[in-house]
Amino acid sequence: MPRKTRTPSSKDKAGRDGAAAHPLSDALGHEFKNAALLSEALTHMSMAPEGGQGSYERLEFLGDRVLGLIIADVLIKTYPQEREGDLAVRFNALVRAETCEQVAQEAGLGKHIEMSSGEARAGGRKHATILADVCEAVIGALYLDGGLEVAERFIRRYWEPKLSLNLKPPRDSKTVLQEWAQAHGLGLPSYELLKRKGPDHAPTFDVEVAVEGRKPAKGIGSSKRAAEQAAAETLLKREGLTSDE
C-alpha cells in the first residue's frame, strides 16, 4: 500500500521556515532561523504576561550591549587619530535613544510591533521610547540568531551613514551649557525633575534647568536625560547660543 504523503500544515511551515518570509527580512538583512526571537523583539509589554516575560525587554538589554561594542569598534577603526574623549562624544551620540529611534523608523519597525489595541490607539507604534527599545531588542535578536556578524551587518547598514554626517565630534546641549556657564563664572547648571507622567513603559519627564543669574528653562522628553537635554537647549537658545557653537 503506497505511503500517504502528508501536506505540511501552516504550523509545520512556520516551525521549519521560521521568520524567513517575515516582511522585515529585507530591512534587517537577515532571515531568522528562530522565528520566536524576532517575535519577542517585536512584542510590547502590553501583550506580555504580568512581569513582562516574553516582551522585548530582555533582548533590549542584550542589544544595547551589542550595539555599544560594535559602535566602539567602528569608531576606533574610523578615527584612528582621535582622542578617547572625542571618541566618547561620538559614541554617546550614536548609541543614544534618539539615534535608535531614528533607525527604527528607517527600518520600518513600528508597524510590526505587537501591542494592545489601547496602546496602539495611544500612538504606541510611533512613541520614541518604544521605537528605541525595539530597535535594540531587534539587534539582540539578530545577535542570538545569527551571531555578531549578522548584528554588525545590520548596525553598519543603518549607523555608518550617520558617521559621515558627523565629521567633527558633536557636542550635546548639556555639555555646551556647562561650558558656557563655567566660562561666565556662573557655576554648574542644576537640573530638577518637576514631573514624571504616563505609564511605566512609556513615561514622559518634565525637567527644569537653572543657572545662576538666569531664568530657569524647562524641557520635556521620553527619558530624564532627553528632558535635560531639551531644557539645556532651551536655555542656550534664550542666550543666543546653540549646541553647535
ChimeraX attribute file (.defattr): number of C-alpha atoms within 10 A of each C-alpha:
attribute: neighborCount
match mode: 1-to-1
recipient: residues
	/A:1	3
	/A:2	4
	/A:3	5
	/A:4	6
	/A:5	6
	/A:6	6
	/A:7	7
	/A:8	10
	/A:9	9
	/A:10	9
	/A:11	10
	/A:12	11
	/A:13	11
	/A:14	15
	/A:15	14
	/A:16	14
	/A:17	16
	/A:18	19
	/A:19	22
	/A:20	17
	/A:21	13
	/A:22	15
	/A:23	12
	/A:24	17
	/A:25	13
	/A:26	12
	/A:27	14
	/A:28	22
	/A:29	14
	/A:30	19
	/A:31	21
	/A:32	22
	/A:33	16
	/A:34	20
	/A:35	20
	/A:36	16
	/A:37	22
	/A:38	25
	/A:39	18
	/A:40	23
	/A:41	28
	/A:42	28
	/A:43	22
	/A:44	24
	/A:45	21
	/A:46	17
	/A:47	16
	/A:48	17
	/A:49	10
	/A:50	9
	/A:51	8
	/A:52	15
	/A:53	13
	/A:54	21
	/A:55	24
	/A:56	29
	/A:57	21
	/A:58	16
	/A:59	27
	/A:60	22
	/A:61	14
	/A:62	18
	/A:63	26
	/A:64	20
	/A:65	15
	/A:66	21
	/A:67	21
	/A:68	16
	/A:69	13
	/A:70	18
	/A:71	23
	/A:72	19
	/A:73	11
	/A:74	17
	/A:75	17
	/A:76	15
	/A:77	10
	/A:78	11
	/A:79	11
	/A:80	9
	/A:81	9
	/A:82	12
	/A:83	10
	/A:84	10
	/A:85	10
	/A:86	14
	/A:87	18
	/A:88	14
	/A:89	14
	/A:90	21
	/A:91	18
	/A:92	17
	/A:93	19
	/A:94	21
	/A:95	19
	/A:96	15
	/A:97	23
	/A:98	17
	/A:99	18
	/A:100	24
	/A:101	24
	/A:102	16
	/A:103	20
	/A:104	23
	/A:105	18
	/A:106	12
	/A:107	15
	/A:108	16
	/A:109	22
	/A:110	21
	/A:111	12
	/A:112	14
	/A:113	21
	/A:114	21
	/A:115	19
	/A:116	16
	/A:117	12
	/A:118	10
	/A:119	17
	/A:120	16
	/A:121	10
	/A:122	11
	/A:123	10
	/A:124	22
	/A:125	21
	/A:126	16
	/A:127	16
	/A:128	20
	/A:129	22
	/A:130	22
	/A:131	26
	/A:132	24
	/A:133	24
	/A:134	28
	/A:135	30
	/A:136	29
	/A:137	28
	/A:138	28
	/A:139	28
	/A:140	28
	/A:141	30
	/A:142	30
	/A:143	21
	/A:144	18
	/A:145	20
	/A:146	15
	/A:147	12
	/A:148	16
	/A:149	12
	/A:150	18
	/A:151	25
	/A:152	20
	/A:153	16
	/A:154	18
	/A:155	18
	/A:156	15
	/A:157	14
	/A:158	19
	/A:159	19
	/A:160	14
	/A:161	10
	/A:162	14
	/A:163	19
	/A:164	9
	/A:165	8
	/A:166	12
	/A:167	9
	/A:168	10
	/A:169	16
	/A:170	15
	/A:171	17
	/A:172	17
	/A:173	22
	/A:174	20
	/A:175	14
	/A:176	19
	/A:177	22
	/A:178	18
	/A:179	16
	/A:180	17
	/A:181	16
	/A:182	13
	/A:183	10
	/A:184	9
	/A:185	10
	/A:186	15
	/A:187	14
	/A:188	15
	/A:189	19
	/A:190	13
	/A:191	18
	/A:192	13
	/A:193	15
	/A:194	12
	/A:195	11
	/A:196	17
	/A:197	11
	/A:198	10
	/A:199	8
	/A:200	8
	/A:201	12
	/A:202	15
	/A:203	14
	/A:204	20
	/A:205	20
	/A:206	22
	/A:207	25
	/A:208	21
	/A:209	25
	/A:210	18
	/A:211	19
	/A:212	13
	/A:213	7
	/A:214	12
	/A:215	10
	/A:216	17
	/A:217	20
	/A:218	22
	/A:219	22
	/A:220	21
	/A:221	20
	/A:222	21
	/A:223	18
	/A:224	19
	/A:225	16
	/A:226	20
	/A:227	23
	/A:228	27
	/A:229	23
	/A:230	23
	/A:231	25
	/A:232	32
	/A:233	24
	/A:234	20
	/A:235	24
	/A:236	19
	/A:237	11
	/A:238	13
	/A:239	10
	/A:240	8
	/A:241	16
	/A:242	18
	/A:243	17
	/A:244	9
	/A:245	6
